[in-house]
Amino acid sequence: GFADHCRVTVTQPRFQQADSSMNNVSLTCTFSASGCSSSPPEVLWFRFLSNMHQDLCTPGCTDHQKYKVHSSENNILLQIKDLTVDDSAVYVCGIAFSDSESPLSKQTGDGTVLTVTGPGKQHSNGKLISMIIASSLLFLYSSAVLTSFVVYKVGSK
């Protein structure tokens, strides 16, 4: 058999900020591939919101009006149009050499946290993020308390 050594590394900026008045923003993603075929890889983009994830472009974009992928060599851009505060999310770029059997031939970046601020709302963002963190921690804490309570009740019968 043919030894497959295709290895992909995907890099994304951790944070990006945009103002909704800019109308559109481009998120960057770069990748390097070694030992992979010369055929161009599939480029995938996902978006994670606080409670769900969405496939944006896998590899075709679901909403062509809003999302567009531009790629040249090892640089991939996800262009987001008609920017609103609701576009704030974690955007993850994925690169897949689908003709490869190597487990390292399909990789995703660590995700870019895109924060879109509305006009004159520069400060509400930090509040929103700390609210999300606080509510997540509170949820985890109450789940842990509930779980231990249930375990304790079951154990004491």
C-alpha positions in Angstrom: 0.0 0.0 0.0 0.9 3.7 -0.4 2.0 5.4 2.8 0.0 8.5 3.3 1.8 11.3 5.2 -0.5 14.2 4.4 -0.3 16.7 7.3 -2.3 19.8 7.5 -1.9 22.7 9.9 -4.6 25.5 10.1 -3.9 28.9 11.7 -6.5 31.5 12.5 -6.3 34.7 14.5 -7.8 34.3 17.9 -9.8 37.5 18.0 -11.2 39.9 15.5 -13.3 43.0 16.1 -15.6 44.7 13.6 -18.1 47.5 13.7 -21.5 46.8 12.1 -21.2 50.1 10.2 -18.4 48.5 8.2 -21.0 46.4 6.4 -18.7 43.5 5.9 -15.7 41.8 7.4 -13.2 39.2 6.2 -11.9 36.5 8.5 -8.5 35.0 7.6 -7.4 31.4 7.8 -4.0 30.1 6.6 -3.0 26.5 6.2 0.1 24.6 5.4 0.1 21.1 4.0 2.9 18.6 3.7 2.9 15.3 1.9 -0.6 16.0 0.5 -1.9 15.6 -3.0 -1.6 18.6 -5.3 -5.3 18.8 -5.7 -6.9 21.8 -3.9 -8.4 20.9 -0.5 -12.0 21.3 0.6 -12.4 24.5 2.7 -15.1 24.4 5.4 -16.4 27.1 7.6 -18.5 26.6 10.8 -19.9 29.1 13.2 -20.4 28.4 16.9 -23.0 30.4 18.9 -23.5 30.1 22.6 -25.9 27.2 22.2 -25.5 25.7 18.7 -23.2 25.4 15.7 -24.0 26.1 12.1 -22.3 24.8 9.0 -21.7 28.0 6.9 -19.7 26.7 4.0 -19.1 22.9 3.8 -17.7 23.5 1.1 -20.5 25.4 -0.6 -21.9 28.3 1.4 -25.5 27.9 2.6 -26.2 31.6 2.3 -24.5 33.0 -0.8 -25.8 36.6 -0.1 -24.1 36.7 3.3 -21.0 34.4 3.1 -18.3 34.1 0.4 -15.1 32.2 0.6 -12.1 33.6 -1.3 -9.0 31.4 -1.5 -5.6 31.9 -3.0 -2.7 29.5 -2.4 -2.7 28.8 1.4 -4.8 31.8 2.4 -8.5 31.5 2.9 -10.9 34.4 3.6 -14.5 34.2 4.8 -16.3 37.3 3.8 -19.3 38.1 5.9 -21.6 40.7 4.4 -24.5 42.8 5.9 -22.7 42.7 9.2 -24.9 42.9 12.3 -24.2 42.4 16.0 -25.8 39.0 15.6 -22.8 37.9 13.6 -20.7 37.8 16.8 -19.7 34.2 17.2 -16.7 31.8 17.0 -15.8 31.1 13.4 -13.9 27.9 12.7 -12.0 27.2 9.4 -11.4 23.6 8.3 -9.2 22.2 5.6 -9.7 18.7 4.3 -7.7 16.8 1.7 -10.5 14.3 1.1 -8.4 12.1 -1.2 -6.1 11.3 1.8 -6.5 8.5 4.3 -4.2 10.2 6.9 -6.0 11.4 10.0 -4.0 14.6 9.9 -5.3 15.4 6.4 -8.4 17.0 7.8 -7.8 19.8 10.4 -9.6 22.8 11.8 -8.2 26.0 13.2 -8.8 27.1 16.8 -11.5 29.5 15.7 -11.7 33.2 15.5 -13.8 35.0 18.1 -15.6 37.7 16.0 -17.1 40.5 18.1 -19.3 42.8 16.1 -20.2 46.1 17.8 -23.2 48.2 16.9 -22.9 51.9 16.5 -21.9 53.5 19.8 -22.1 50.2 21.7 -18.4 49.6 22.3 -18.8 48.9 26.0 -21.8 46.5 26.0 -19.7 43.8 24.6 -17.5 43.2 27.6 -20.7 43.0 29.7 -22.2 40.5 27.3 -19.2 38.3 27.3 -19.0 38.4 31.1 -22.7 37.6 31.3 -22.3 34.6 29.0 -19.3 33.4 31.1 -21.2 34.0 34.4 -24.3 32.2 33.2 -22.3 29.3 31.9 -20.5 28.9 35.2 -23.7 29.2 37.1 -25.2 26.5 34.9 -22.3 24.2 35.5 -22.4 24.9 39.2 -26.1 24.2 39.5 -25.7 21.0 37.4 -23.0 19.8 39.7 -25.0 20.5 42.8 -28.1 18.8 41.3 -26.1 15.8 40.2 -24.5 15.4 43.6 -27.9 15.8 45.2 -29.4 13.1 43.1 -26.5 10.8 43.7 -26.8 11.4 47.4 -30.5 10.8 47.4 -30.2 7.6 45.5 -27.3 6.4 47.7 -29.2 7.1 50.9 -32.2 4.9 50.1 
